[in-house]
Amino acid sequence: MDSLLDKIYSLSQEERDDCRKHVMLGGGTPGPTMVKGKGIRLQDVDGKSYIDCTSQSWAMYLGFSHPEIVGIIKDHAENLTHIHQGFDTLTRLYLAREISRICPPGFNRVSFTVGGGPAIEAAMKVAFLNRPGTQAFISQYDSYHGTTLTAMSASWHSTKASGSYMGGSHFLPLLMNFARFPNPYLLRLPIPGKHEYPDVACAEVLRTIIERGINGPPTAVIVEPLQASAGQIPATKAYLQKVREICDEYGAILIFDEIQTLCRIGRFTAAEYYGVDPDIIVFGKGLGGGLPLACIVIRDGLKGFGHDVQELHTFASPTLSHVTSAKMIEIVRRDNLLENTRRIGAYIAKNVESMRDEFPEVAETRQAGLHIGVEFARPDAALTPMPAECVAIRDAAIKRGCIFGLGGVRKQVLKIKPPLITTQNEADTILSIFHDCAAEILRAGKPRAAASSRKDNAEMATVK
Ligand SMILES: Cc1ncc(COP(=O)(O)O)c(C=O)c1O
């Protein structure tokens, strides 16, 4: 190992505290200091091992230190590490074609960029290019699209839409005005009244917003086909079909933010999963096979970027990320990881559901692939959200060596989103820890003996 790495990885607690004074953070749920990862496990600086059901911002599809990803990084770094976007690289050419191949037919042009927020903005730019003279973007209630100023404008963090101000509200003078329409949150319907098809009724509000709630014709509608930060709220096919229909009627470009759904939904794209095509697809997070990469893919017939500095970033063509991305796609195909994602996701959700007799506070388990959200609420008529208990279960799980995520605008949803390589044995461990923590927090009783004595759970072997 390089001597600098030796030095870094042997920092004492005192030195770490000193270094920490120099770090400024703008968000993210705090967690332990991690030093190592293998498979779906991470190891912290004290040697404690954790199953990571957050896949580190849901992005590490192949887990940590996947040997083939490590191998291709080493091989390619010997060759090239960075080339500016103006020059072609063989890696970009190859990957652009691979990405179009995982998209629905007719999505053939890819523009790469540095992260999810910038990719959302790239999609908005393409929408502007195709709808000159318009200036109205519409997103969903409780959506999250990033924290660059424009992506933040589209997200609930910047608004009072969620019922409370978040950090983004400090930047209101620089944010754009986004109109919003209801998300298909069927457990807590965001529109009044009873409806035969509540999902379609939510989508129908988009028509009213376009006709009466914006200035001029619409530019684009941005949709998360499965809302992640909002609390793991999957769309329905009927909802997306209605949104598509309304966009066509009024000439709005439809953008799918697939930054979290790529592969994790159990198909390459949510467009494929739902059978509804947008005009622009945005990918990020897991796209890079563990390294930073994002992109947009646009439908044939749309005007793309010109060469006059419409979209230019120093690191927008990261050749190392291109090869890890292409390798990730190859491995997902070869190892049938989409099938594994569907199977393990359904298995976890079914078993969480089966605990509802014991924990009636599980108001709903929402699942599509390895997108799983467990919403906690008092079993009363109002389904009063239980954020404190949800956070406490997350904290208890960290003590037991499992990291769950938090979501929902009140943090009332526990997210279970491990890497796509998760095995059934590992899923059993996750379920066992979930059960024990729910029992500890909700019942203040002893964990079920059978669950807590499971071998894999008890072992918690350190990461090798
Ligand atoms: C649906 C969605 N869109 C956009 C983003 C922003 O991506 P990034 O954090 O890479 O800017 C995120 C990040 O969590 C996301 O979940």
The ligand as a MOL file (V3000), in Angstrom:
LIG
                    3D

  0  0  0     0  0            999 V3000
M  V30 BEGIN CTAB
M  V30 COUNTS 16 16 0 0 0
M  V30 BEGIN ATOM
M  V30 1 C -34.4440 11.0470 -7.5900 0
M  V30 2 C -33.1870 11.8610 -7.4290 0
M  V30 3 N -32.9080 12.8120 -8.3140 0
M  V30 4 C -31.8000 13.5730 -8.2200 0
M  V30 5 C -30.8970 13.3820 -7.1930 0
M  V30 6 C -29.6640 14.2300 -7.1130 0
M  V30 7 O -28.5420 13.4790 -7.4440 0
M  V30 8 P -27.1020 13.9540 -6.9400 0
M  V30 9 O -27.1000 13.7890 -5.4580 0
M  V30 10 O -26.1490 13.0380 -7.6420 0
M  V30 11 O -26.9590 15.3830 -7.3590 0
M  V30 12 C -31.1510 12.4080 -6.2350 0
M  V30 13 C -30.2250 12.1980 -5.1160 0
M  V30 14 O -30.5540 11.6550 -4.0920 0
M  V30 15 C -32.3270 11.6260 -6.3550 0
M  V30 16 O -32.6340 10.6940 -5.4610 0
M  V30 END ATOM
M  V30 BEGIN BOND
M  V30 1 1 1 2
M  V30 2 1 2 3
M  V30 3 2 2 15
M  V30 4 2 3 4
M  V30 5 1 4 5
M  V30 6 1 5 6
M  V30 7 2 5 12
M  V30 8 1 6 7
M  V30 9 1 7 8
M  V30 10 2 8 9
M  V30 11 1 8 10
M  V30 12 1 8 11
M  V30 13 1 12 13
M  V30 14 1 12 15
M  V30 15 2 13 14
M  V30 16 1 15 16
M  V30 END BOND
M  V30 END CTAB
M  END
